[in-house]
Amino acid sequence: MVNFTRRNTLFLGAAGVLAPLGTPAILRAQEKKTVKVAIQYGTSHLATTIADNLSLFKKHAESNGIGDTQFQIQRVSGSPAINDGIFSGSLDVGAYGPTALIAAWAKTKGSYDLKGIAACNDAVLTLYTNDPAIKSIKDISPTDRIAVTATTAPQAILLQMAAEKEFGKGEAGRFNQQFVQLPHPDATVALISGTGISLYFAAPPFISTLEASGKCHKVLDGQDIMGSPYSGALLASTKVFADANPKAVTVLVDGLKEAMDLIKADPAKAAEIYMSVEKTNLSAKDVEAAIRSQTFTVEPQGMQRFASFLKDNGVIKQAPAVWNDMFFEPISKGNGS
């Protein structure tokens, strides 16, 4: 069985913890005039950053007849902070990794009913090490520490999937006790400096920083494990919010789509906008290269496979019958997986 910390269990089970205390603020939600959206760091959230920077959400709000609705974007580190905000009512929409979204969906069925609104990108996740002796996961020793953004993050689940594939059934949790939770920027610095960790499952543009350092090398990547594309980040909210604010949901999807069109047409401009918002030691050329290496789409990918793995390893009690069950319209009517 894949085990999680008590802290993550509490966050993912927030509906069960909070429900007995009375009707949470979010369950009393009405149509919003200010939609608060929390995202995390890195180019996985580039489309949201661009849509915000170029006022695309405002543009689509006006075209959908809710021009007086404001979309406020803020950055946080990790799904736990987003769960806190969503379930306390201080946030309306949050960015999750695919596995955190699946776990939250499963835990909140019948209460908050958290579901996805749209994917933000296809993931490019790669396990790096600063130890020349580590060539594959078979070389990871019990004393090695592995940085992931959260124990429910796709990086952690991917490594569990790789462990099961390499060492057999029942071995998914082989490295669980070696996980260290660090935000991407902190993990990047720690791996390059050799401080506290010897492996880190990285995302763009931090992959470029690791490559440029000359001190780290690739062990394996998510594509090796999954064998097909899989989502990196996804926006999600509760059924109460989506039901009360269907036009806001449409605005978010349409704003992301237009931002993704811009990323594809002008990655140099996308890199410029990203660098104006997030601090990075990379050159504009390196950031552009990191952006070009990714696919930005609102269509969720790999969700059913992740859900099946989580169910098989006891993380969730029941997987959805189809991936669409975990998303609101219009994305649930799309071509995800």
N, C-alpha and C positions, 0 to 999 in steps of 0.2 A: 504494500500500500504506500502511496505517496503521502508523506506527512507534511503538515504546515505548522507554523508557529501559532501559539495561542492568539497572538496579536492579529495575525491575518485571519484566523478563524472568526474572531470577533468582528472584524471589519466586514468580512464576506457574509457573516450572519447578522449584520446590523439590523435587518428587518426584524429578526426574531428577538434581538436584544431590546430594540426600541418600541416595538409594537405594544407590549403590555403597559407602557407608560402613558398610553392615551393616543390620541390621533396626532402623529407628527406633523410638523408644519407643512412638509411637502405634500401630505395627503389632503391638505386644504387648498392646494394651488388653484389659482384662477388664471385667466388669460394674462400673460406677462407683458409688461411694457419695457422691462429690462431683463434680458436673457443673459445669465451669467454662465460663461463657458470656461472650463479649466482644461488646459492642455499641459503636456510635459515638454521636456527639452529635446532638441535634435531635429533633424530634417524630416523625421517621420511626420511631424506636425507642420510641415512647410505649407501645405495647402491652406490650413487654417490661418497661419501667420500672414500669408499673402492676401487671403480674402479679407482679413481684418485691416491690413495695411493699406489696401487699395479700396476700402469701403465697399467691397462686393456684397457683404451681408446687408449693408444699408441699401444698396442698389436693388437687391432682390426683395428686400422687405417692402420697398416702395412699390415694386411691380406686383407684389402679392397683396397689396392693400393694407399693409401694416407698417407704413412708413414711420409711425411714431414709436415703433419698437426699437430699442437699442440692444446691440449685441456686444457685451463686454467680455473680452478675452483676457485671461490671466494664466500665468505659468506656475505649476507646482511640481514637486518631485515625488512621483510615485502614485500608484493607485490608492493606497490607504488614505492619503490626504483628500483624494477625489471622492472616495466612498464617504468619508466624514462629511464633506460638503453636500453631496447628493442627499444623504439620508438625514441630515440636519436641516435641509432646506436652504442652506446658504449658497448652494450651486444648483443650476438647472440642468446643465449638460457637462459631462466629463469625458476625458480621453482615457481609454483603457487599452491594455494589451489584449490580444485575443483570448488568452487563457483566463485572465482576470475577469473579462467580460462574461465568459461562459460560467465561471464559478459564481459570479454575482447574479447572473440570470437564474441559475439553478437555486440559489439560496433565497431569492426574493420572489419566487413564483407564488402567487396568491396573496402577496402583501404589496411590496413596492413595484413588482413586475418590471424590473430593469431590463431594457433591451437596447440593441444597437440602433443608431440612427444612420450611420454611414461609415464605411472604411475610409481611412486617410491615405493609405499606401499599402503596397506589398512590401513585406519585411526583407531586409538584407541584414541578417544577424550572423556574426562570425565569432567563434571562440578563438581567442588569442592567448598566448602565454609569453612570459619573459624568461622561461626556463628552456635552454637549448635541448635538454634531455627529453622533453615532452614532445613526442611526434604524433601521438594519437591519444584517445582517452584511456587506452590501456596503460599508458605511462603515468597517469595521474596517481600520486601517492596519497595516503590518508592524511598527510600533513599539509597538503596543498590547499590553499584557500581560493575559492572561485567567486568572483564578483558578479552579482546579478542585481537588477534594479529592485526586484521583490521576489519572494519565493513562489508567488503566483504568476510571475512574469513569463512571457513566452520563452525567454532565454533559459530559465530554470526548467520549464517543461520540456523544451527541446533537448536539454542535456539528460533529462530523465528518459526521454524516448530513445536517445542514443545509447544510454546505459543498458536499457532493456534489449535493444537490438544487438549490442555487442556482447553482453554478459548473460542474457536470457531472461525469461519470465521471472518475476519476483525481484529483479535487480534494478527496477526503475529508481528507487530511492537510494541507490548506492552512494551518491555524492551529496545527499541532502544536508548532512551535518557539516559539510564543508562550504556551504553557501555563506557569502557575506553580502549584505544588502548595501549597495552604494549607488548613488545617482551616476549617470554616465560620465559627467565631467570629472567627478572625484575618482571613479574607477580608472579612467584613462590616465590621470596623473599618478595614481597609485601603482598601476602596472608598469608604466614607463620608469618610475623611480625605484621600483622593486620594494615598495613599502606595503607590507601586510597581506598582499595577494600575489598569487603566481599565475592566475588565469582570470580572464574577463570575457564575457559574452557581449561583444560590442555591436553598436549600431552606427550608421552614418550620422554626422560626418566624423565621428570619433574613430572609426576604422581608418580613415585617412591619416589622422594624427598618429595612431599606433604604427602604421606602415612607414610614415615619414621619420619616426624616431629611430628606426634601425635597431631597436632593442627588443622587438616583439615579433613573433611569427604566428601564422595561422595554424590552428589544429584541425578545425572542421567548421562547416557553416550549416545554417538551417536548411538550405536547399539539399545538401547531402542527406540530411535526416528525413525531411518531408518528401522529397522527390517531386515536389510541385510547388507553385507559388502559395504563399500564406500571408495573411494580413499582418501588418506591424502595429498600427494604431487604429482605433475606432472610436467614434463619438457615440455616447450612449446617454440615456435618460430613463425616467420612470414612465409608466403608462399614464399616470395622472397628468404629468407634464405634457406628454405627447397628445393625449386626448383633449386637453384644454388649449393646446397651442399647435394645431396641425399645420398652420401656415408658417409658424416659426421653424418647424421641422423641415418643411419644404424649402424655406429660405436657406437653412444650413446646408442641405444637400445641393441646391442650385449654386450657392456661393462656392462650395468646395469644387464642384464641377468646373466652374469658370476659372477658378484659381489653378486647377490642374491643367486646363487648356493652355494657360499662360506658361506654366512650368515647362510643358512639352514644347511650346513654340519658342520660348526665350529663356532657357535655363540660366544664362548669364544674368538676366534681370532678376530671376528668382534668387540667385545666389546673392546678388546685391541687397535685396530686401532682407534675406535671412541674416546677413552679416550686420545689417543695421539694427537688428532686434536682439540677436544672441551673440555674446562674446565668443570669439574663437581665435586661436593662434594660426589657423590655416589661411592660406592665401585665397584670394577670390577664385583663382584657377582651380585650386584643390576643392573648394566648396562646390564649384560648378561641376567638377568631375564626380563628386559624391552624389550630387543631385541627378546627374545623367545616368548614374548606375542604378537608379531606382525607378520603379513603376508607380505612378500615382493614380489611384482609381478609387471610386466610392463603392465598388463591388467587393464584398467580403470574400476572402479566399481561405480555404483550409479549416474553416470553423467546425465542420462536422467531424473531421478527422481528429482535431484537438479534443472535441467534446467526447468522442468515443474513447480516446485514451484516458481522459480524466475519469470517465465513468468506470472503465475497466480497472483503474487503480484506486477506486474508492474515494476520489476527491468530490465527485458529485454523485448523487443517488441515481439519477436518470438522465441520459442524454436526450436531446431533442429528436423527434422523429425525422425532421429535416432541418437544415440550417436556417431556413426562413423563419422558423418559430422564434428565433432569437432576435428578430429585427422588426422595426416598425416599417410601415409603408412610407415612401415608395420603394425603399431598398429591398424590402421583403419580396417584392414582385420582380426583382432583377435576376441577374445571372451569376450569383455567387456560388459558393460551395462550402 
